[in-house]
């Protein structure tokens, strides 16, 4: 399963640009919130390397790898080092949207 960047961008455009998300929470980071909007019946978990779904009825558990650019979109910089700090408000929906658009331009 792949996450469509254009679909993610369209969803981010519906969110308040200044609203922050918790990058460290695997259930409510920006990608988890997006996936929950698409699959409301599933429990969604996201890590820097993959994302997964779990449903109870019927019980099913699946995980899928994430391309590295998704961690960049959610985190704001790659890699995190003392020399390269995150910009202010890096964890807002507006900043994530800007990184999605940047990534789309690079991948095209």
C-alpha positions in Angstrom: 0.0 0.0 0.0 1.3 3.4 -0.9 0.5 6.8 0.5 -0.4 9.2 -2.3 1.4 12.5 -1.8 -1.2 14.5 -3.8 -4.0 13.0 -1.6 -1.9 13.9 1.5 -1.5 17.5 0.2 -5.2 17.8 -0.4 -6.0 16.6 3.2 -3.4 18.9 4.7 -5.0 21.9 2.9 -8.2 21.2 4.9 -6.3 21.5 8.2 -5.6 24.7 10.0 -2.1 25.7 8.9 -0.9 26.8 12.3 -2.3 23.8 14.2 0.5 21.6 15.7 0.7 17.8 15.7 2.7 15.5 17.9 5.5 13.9 15.8 6.4 11.6 18.6 2.9 10.0 19.0 2.5 7.1 16.6 -1.2 7.4 16.8 -1.7 11.1 16.2 1.3 12.3 14.2 0.5 14.0 10.9 0.6 10.7 8.9 -1.4 8.8 11.5 -4.1 11.5 11.4 -4.2 11.4 7.6 -4.5 7.6 7.6 -7.2 7.6 10.2 -9.2 10.0 8.0 -9.0 7.4 5.2 -9.5 4.3 7.4 -11.6 5.4 10.4 -12.4 1.8 11.5 -8.8 0.8 11.9 -6.2 1.5 14.6 -3.4 3.2 12.9 0.3 3.3 14.0 3.1 5.1 12.3 6.8 4.9 12.8 9.7 6.5 10.9 10.0 3.3 8.8 6.5 1.9 8.5 2.8 2.2 9.2 0.3 -0.3 10.3 -3.4 -1.0 10.6 -5.2 -3.2 13.1 -8.9 -4.0 13.0 -10.8 -6.1 15.6 -13.8 -7.3 13.6 -12.5 -9.1 11.7 -9.2 -9.2 13.4 -6.5 -8.2 11.0 -3.0 -6.7 11.4 -0.9 -5.4 8.5 2.1 -3.1 8.2 3.7 -1.4 5.2 7.1 0.2 4.7 7.3 4.0 4.4 9.5 5.8 1.9 12.1 8.0 3.7 10.5 11.2 2.4 7.5 10.6 4.6 9.7 10.9 7.7 11.0 14.2 6.3 7.5 15.4 5.7 6.5 14.6 9.3 9.7 15.5 11.1 10.9 18.6 9.2 14.5 17.7 8.5 16.7 14.7 7.7 18.8 13.8 9.5 18.4 15.4 12.9 21.8 16.6 14.1 22.9 19.4 16.4 24.1 21.3 13.3 20.7 21.2 11.6 17.9 22.2 14.0 14.3 22.2 13.0 12.8 25.5 12.0 10.2 27.2 14.3 6.7 25.7 13.9 8.1 22.7 12.1 5.3 20.5 13.5 2.3 22.4 12.0 0.0 21.2 9.3 1.1 24.2 7.2 4.8 23.3 7.4 4.0 19.7 6.6 2.0 20.8 3.6 5.0 22.9 2.4 7.2 19.8 2.7 4.8 17.7 0.8 4.8 20.2 -2.1 8.6 20.4 -2.0 8.8 16.6 -2.1 6.3 16.4 -5.0 8.5 18.9 -6.9 11.6 16.8 -6.3 10.0 13.5 -7.2 8.4 14.7 -10.5 
